[in-house]
Structure formats: C-alpha cells, structure tokens
Amino acid sequence: MVLLVTSQTLIDQGVTMLYAVEATADDPGPSLLTIPVLVAGQQHWLNIQRGLTRVYRGNLTESYGMAGPAVLEQLDALLRVALDL
C-alpha cells in the first residue's frame, strides 16, 4: 500500500511512473520519521525513513481516497527534514 506524493498535475497528464511513500501495517516502533494513518479503518504507518518509492501507474489497482490535511502537512514536514529541503 502506498500514498502517492506525485503532483496532481503529473497524475492528470498520465505520467506512467509516480512517486509514493509506503504505508505498512507493521508498527515501526518509535521513530521521528513515521506518521500513523488509518486506511480502511486499519492502523498503518507512513515510513519516510524508507524513502520515496517509484510506482508504475499500471500496478495501481485500488484507491482508498485522499489523505487528510493533517497527514499531508505532517508528510510535507517530514519529507523536508528527510530530504534536507
């Protein structure tokens, strides 16, 4: 399971390779680079420490909707820290 972090403009233009952050069901333990999220009513963690993943659009089969503003704000901040932006 992944959360796409590619800009909406590129997604709309049909770019085939997208960037994402993996969401795992396994608790990574205490870490400054994880964000807890609920996906379909189940707890998952976005683990920024694993870095960005390239995803082929053709492999995406399901959508669980958009992440909420609080998750996106945390994700933005952690990506800036992790990527030294």
C-alpha positions in Angstrom: 0.0 0.0 0.0 1.3 3.4 -0.9 0.4 7.1 -0.6 1.1 8.9 -3.9 3.2 12.1 -3.4 3.4 13.0 -7.1 1.9 16.3 -8.0 -1.8 16.2 -9.2 -0.7 17.9 -12.5 1.6 15.0 -13.4 -1.0 12.4 -12.4 -3.6 14.2 -14.6 -1.2 14.2 -17.5 -0.9 10.4 -17.4 2.7 10.1 -16.3 3.4 6.4 -16.0 5.9 6.4 -13.1 4.8 8.1 -9.9 6.4 8.8 -6.6 4.9 7.4 -3.4 5.6 6.7 0.3 5.0 3.1 1.5 2.3 2.5 4.2 2.9 -0.6 6.3 0.7 -2.4 8.8 3.8 -3.2 10.9 4.5 -0.8 13.7 8.0 0.6 13.1 8.4 1.5 16.7 9.4 4.9 18.0 10.6 7.0 15.1 10.6 10.6 14.2 10.1 9.7 10.5 6.8 7.9 10.7 3.2 9.1 10.5 0.3 6.9 11.8 -2.7 6.9 9.4 -6.0 5.0 9.2 -6.6 3.2 5.9 -9.9 1.5 5.5 -10.4 1.6 9.3 -7.0 -0.1 10.0 -3.9 1.5 11.5 -0.9 1.9 9.1 2.3 3.9 9.2 3.9 6.0 6.5 7.6 5.4 7.0 9.6 8.3 5.5 12.8 6.6 6.6 12.3 4.1 3.7 12.4 7.0 1.3 10.4 7.5 -1.8 9.3 4.7 -4.0 8.7 4.8 -7.7 5.4 3.2 -8.7 4.2 2.2 -12.2 0.7 3.6 -12.7 -0.4 0.3 -14.3 0.2 -1.5 -11.0 -2.2 0.7 -9.0 -5.4 -1.2 -8.6 -7.3 0.3 -5.7 -7.8 3.8 -4.2 -8.5 4.4 -0.6 -9.2 8.1 -1.1 -7.1 11.2 -0.4 -5.1 11.7 2.8 -6.5 14.4 5.2 -4.9 17.8 5.5 -3.2 16.9 8.9 -1.5 13.9 7.3 -0.4 15.9 4.3 1.0 18.6 6.5 3.0 16.1 8.6 4.2 14.3 5.4 5.3 17.6 3.9 7.3 18.5 7.0 8.9 15.0 7.3 9.9 14.9 3.7 11.5 18.3 4.0 13.5 17.0 7.0 14.4 13.7 5.4 15.4 15.2 2.1 17.1 18.2 3.6 14.9 20.7 1.7 
